[in-house]
Amino acid sequence: MKRRQFLKYAAAPALFAAPYVHAQAKQKVTYAHLLDPCYDAVVWAIKNGRVKSDVIDVETTGVTIPTLLQATSTKQFDVVMTAVIGVPAAAARGLELRILSAGLYSSPAGEGGGVWVKKGSPFKTATDLKGKTLASYGLRATGYMFVREAMAKKFGLNMALEGGDIRQVEVQAPNLPAALATGQADAAALIHSQAWRALQTGDFVNICETGVILNEIHGRLVSAVNVSYPEKLAARPDAFKEFSRMLKASSDYALANRDEVFGAVAKQANIDRKFFDWWFDRTSTVPAVFGDAHAKAVTTAWNIGLAGHDPERPRRGRAHLGPSAQGVTAATARHGAAAPDASTRTKALVALAFAATLALAWSLAAGRVPPYILPAPADVGKAALAFFGSARQLAHLGATLGHIGASIAIAFVLGALLALLAHYAAWSAPAIHRRLSPFLNAFSGIGWTLLAVIWFGVSSATVVFTITIVLLPFALVNLREGLEALDRELLEMGRSFGRSRLRHFAAIVVPALLPFGAATLRIMFGVAWKVALTAELFGGSRGLGYMINIARQDYDTATIFTVILFIILAVYLADRLAFAPLERYTSRHFGRAKAR
Amino acid sequence: MNTAIAFENVGLALGGERIYDSVDFTVGEGEFVCLLGPSGCGKSTSLRIIGDLLRPDNGRVLVNGRAPAEGWSEIAFVFQSPRLAPWRNALANVLLGVELRFGKAAARRSTDKARELLALVGLLDSAAKYPLMLSGGERQRVAIARALAVDPAIILFDEPFSALDPNTRGRLRAEIERIWLETKKTILFVTHDIDEALTLADRIVLMSNKPTRVLEDIRIAAPRPRNLNDDHALAAIKTRLQDLFHSLEPATTEDSPS
């Protein structure tokens, strides 16, 4: 009794001293951006300590476009650079996004976009391409949507993907120049470094400057935006304001210190430095703010998307997109406006005061309502201690870990096999990527749980099946991306030395896929926890979800709180301490640090 | 002299375009032959055909008297870019070719030899460095050691120095010449650089624009190491080649494209 009393008083000074402790421990804001040397230059100053903050640490990661889109929905990162056209689509599917700033805004010069043909080709204008083949890096990509818009508006072409005036095909970006050179495609849409190389070599001619045309018709367009989520913004508004400031500062720094930044990134990415001057001056700007002009440009892009040139798409889209898109615009404009700056200490104080108020409110509220509605903090602490002292409850924890581990392993292996099958046996690709993958993506975890219960009963098999089938498309899409990103030159080198497919696979393909494998594991781990609880709740006879289900029936809310806190902690720690470092290591060691 | 590579009446079309109508040339055993021609004339394509990475539509190609599908194992490539595996250090990259051709066990046995080859290209001290830590010239040296490590009878070079700066290029040319004199491998070396061909080749096979044919087959008898500025016979050949290049590339104003 005496001792407890003492502890109570001893804790008091620590509480008052806390603001300074908090001020020292900086928050982290994670940011996923386009995997491209040009964007490496944008974030270079942040990464290399030229732009600093007392309030937050920013962790930037470059990922490919499909992964960016996926990360947008998994909320893996605090801020994600995502396709403009995806924002209303996300809203229509229930993913609320808030635009922080414009990520890519076409330059007044309008270069970098366009339709290219081989030098000496008989096709001189876009209309000459009627009945011919136009290759694109992604038929559904925002940038390519702009190309189609320009060709439709300026030349009156029917740019529908199916049944239009021009046959349009998707060719992996690295193969576009070769497709042009060998005549597999009559024309191709080239972007970023490819457009630049095309300009440099003179082997190709741009017959339709779509960027210039769009600038004339619509004004400058925004193709990518940096977004976050309402809940993340609400939780740490100051951190995000600070992030926006830093991104803008970093972008400004790159333009003000071209020799330093462009030189360093050029060396790192093994690309000619002039590419950056051209990219920043002639093709794209990186506003890193969101003004009225950008909001207008974004709305224009959405309208282009709605008008589409696909007879099939807009009908489906319009019904959902109209109102949602407007909603997002309004929300966007509000967030885009710069907020007043408060000093760091005030911010920390406010954050602490908020947390303290919340804790106090929790205690007070818990005193007024029964614990089955809201347990007191002390009750939750007791439940947590009991949790780790109870063999039965630890067994449930072990069961959940087992479910998650097994599901990740099965989904990874299955996804890898399917991705490899689609890659090496071309006939199976449409079935896997166009049918199986969207089918798995479309159906919800809870739906699978209910079906699995019918098939396998309430059992671990049901839980593992459900988690696996939800994870499968993540593995499939990521590993497909990895296979498509394989360095063709390295593969050809391998073939020149030996014909054994097995050796080739072990010595070249597998190591090159490791970064994608690590990213896949990371995403799957996060998703698996979310699904596991639901699956165990409805279909499991063991595990934390089952425990929650029982606790719920016992009105044991403290245990539910404990499980939730534990999951938050486990996912966070595993991500920070295991998966993020693993992903960083593999991408540094096996990834894009290409020596060519 | 035995024939190491024979290209007989080879024709090829890719994506509807005629690349070759009928191309003929030979490379003798131990000979250093340069395939010279303007950019995009299909020089590298011929290496791919010899290495069985591409099949011609008609004609016959022989590698030491056998079809490329059987003869590929006598060949090693050095490409325009080094094409090193970023996750392997220099030594492991040299061994990668051995591993792909003969298996892991053979690669383990070849470690000492790989070190010798790194020493031969002057990179023994960098054996543990990863490609990212090496300069462009050093990476290409590793690629050369990787090719030598499988002890091929024939080495095919595909414009290996075109991405390097002039100083490095000059040094590597001298090194290739030295290695060739030491090892007596057959070398077929693709380039669009007239000076490079004149410095290195026993024989220059000059190719035309597409559809490609062989315009000239010039023997270079000048002693090595060669100095292009002092040798009148070489200067005369250079002038002739430059004139031929002019006629092939009307749009180009440079004498010696690089």
Interface residues (C-beta under 8 A of the other chain):
Chain A: T182 G183 Q184 D203 D487 E489 L490 E492 M493 G494 R495 S496 F497 G498 R499 S500 R503 H504 A507 I508 P511 A512 L514 H589 F590 G591 A593 K594 A595 R596
Chain B: L14 G15 G16 E17 G40 G51 L53 W72 I75 A76 F77 F79 S81 P82 R83 L84 A85 P86 W87 L96 G97 E99 L100 R101 F102 G103 K104 Y130 P131 L132 L134 R139 V150
